[in-house]
C-alpha cells in the first residue's frame, strides 16, 4: 500500500490479501492484486495524492464546494447556510474544513443533525 493511505484502505488491502491467500487465488500475486484493487478504489473516490493536490488548487475537496465563496465567509455566515445542504454536501464541507481551516464552530454545526 502506498504511504498515506487511510486506515480503511489499509484494512481493505489486508482483508483482500488474506482472502486471496485463503482461496488460493492469484498464487504469488496476492499482494499485487489486492494493491491494484484498493488503488483503483482510491482513484475512483478521489483519495490519491495527485487528486488531493488538484482539489486543493481548485479550492475544494473533490472540486467546487457547495457554498459559494466559502473561504471568505465567517463562521456565523456558514452556519446560516448549512441547513440548505444535503448530507453529501455537508460531508464535503466537513472534509474541506478538516483539511484546511479546522474551525471548531463550523465543525460543531456540521456534527449537529440538519433541521
Phi and psi in degrees as a GROMACS rama.xvg file:
@    title "Ramachandran Plot"
@    xaxis  label "Phi"
@    yaxis  label "Psi"
@TYPE xy
-67.233  150.868  UNK-2
-63.3517  143.641  UNK-3
93.1238  -2.82161  UNK-4
-69.7732  148.17  UNK-5
-70.2599  157.986  UNK-6
-56.5119  -34.1891  UNK-7
-61.5265  -46.4352  UNK-8
-68.0484  -36.8187  UNK-9
-60.0514  -44.6134  UNK-10
-63.4818  -43.6815  UNK-11
-61.159  -42.2731  UNK-12
-59.374  -49.9715  UNK-13
-62.6049  -40.7331  UNK-14
-64.1535  -43.1698  UNK-15
-64.2625  -44.3306  UNK-16
-60.5559  -46.3827  UNK-17
-63.2009  -41.7638  UNK-18
-61.326  -44.9006  UNK-19
-65.0347  -39.7132  UNK-20
-65.2368  -43.4588  UNK-21
-62.3852  -42.4594  UNK-22
-82.2529  -11.578  UNK-23
75.8788  20.4229  UNK-24
-87.506  149.515  UNK-25
55.208  48.8546  UNK-26
-45.1699  122.384  UNK-27
76.556  -4.96124  UNK-28
-121.972  15.5274  UNK-29
-55.6447  -45.9265  UNK-30
-62.4863  -46.4635  UNK-31
-61.1572  -47.3233  UNK-32
-66.146  -42.7196  UNK-33
-61.605  -42.77  UNK-34
-64.2035  -40.7062  UNK-35
-63.0764  -42.6813  UNK-36
-63.8106  -47.3638  UNK-37
-67.5203  -39.4465  UNK-38
-65.2851  -35.0454  UNK-39
-63.5184  -42.2422  UNK-40
-62.3823  -41.9732  UNK-41
-62.0057  -42.7779  UNK-42
-61.9799  -45.2037  UNK-43
-64.5349  -29.8428  UNK-44
-94.5682  1.64991  UNK-45
73.3807  33.1291  UNK-46
-102.199  3.49145  UNK-47
-79.7911  160.592  UNK-48
-58.5608  -44.5903  UNK-49
-64.8634  -40.5287  UNK-50
-66.9259  -35.8625  UNK-51
-67.2267  -39.0281  UNK-52
-63.6123  -44.4498  UNK-53
-61.7027  -43.4477  UNK-54
-63.3389  -39.5213  UNK-55
-65.3661  -38.8175  UNK-56
-66.1764  -34.1118  UNK-57
-76.1042  -16.4155  UNK-58
94.7743  18.2798  UNK-59
-157.621  167.507  UNK-60
-87.6677  105.416  UNK-61
78.7331  24.8177  UNK-62
120.217  -152.11  UNK-63
-71.9881  145.012  UNK-64
-83.8914  150.198  UNK-65
-71.31  -9.81546  UNK-66
-113.015  119.403  UNK-67
-62.9527  142.496  UNK-68
53.0553  35.4832  UNK-69
-51.683  -44.9551  UNK-70
-66.8226  -18.8813  UNK-71
-93.4609  -7.74757  UNK-72
-84.1088  152.815  UNK-73
-85.5956  168.059  UNK-74
-58.5978  -48.1555  UNK-75
-60.2068  -36.4145  UNK-76
-65.6439  -40.6762  UNK-77
-66.1409  -46.167  UNK-78
-56.0243  -40.0055  UNK-79
-66.7936  -20.7984  UNK-80
-98.9082  -8.37491  UNK-81
-66.8616  -32.7791  UNK-82
-65.0297  -20.7254  UNK-83
-80.815  -10.4113  UNK-84
-91.8259  151.941  UNK-85
-78.5642  170.793  UNK-86
-61.1932  -40.6702  UNK-87
-64.36  -40.3922  UNK-88
-67.0782  -38.1623  UNK-89
-63.6436  -39.2481  UNK-90
-63.9404  -38.6102  UNK-91
-64.3565  -44.2816  UNK-92
-62.3002  -43.1405  UNK-93
-62.0356  -45.7031  UNK-94
-65.09  -37.5784  UNK-95
-64.3483  -44.9504  UNK-96
-62.3468  -42.351  UNK-97
-64.9941  -35.6658  UNK-98
-79.5023  -21.1693  UNK-99
-121.137  -78.8124  UNK-100
-89.2038  -31.9717  UNK-101
55.4087  47.5103  UNK-102
-81.4524  121.972  UNK-103
-57.1035  -43.826  UNK-104
-62.2109  -38.9233  UNK-105
-70.8978  -44.5082  UNK-106
-62.858  -39.8516  UNK-107
-63.7654  -41.3794  UNK-108
-63.8841  -38.0716  UNK-109
-70.3329  -29.5601  UNK-110
-74.8291  -22.5234  UNK-111
-74.5949  145.419  UNK-112
-64.3689  146.281  UNK-113
-68.1575  147.028  UNK-114
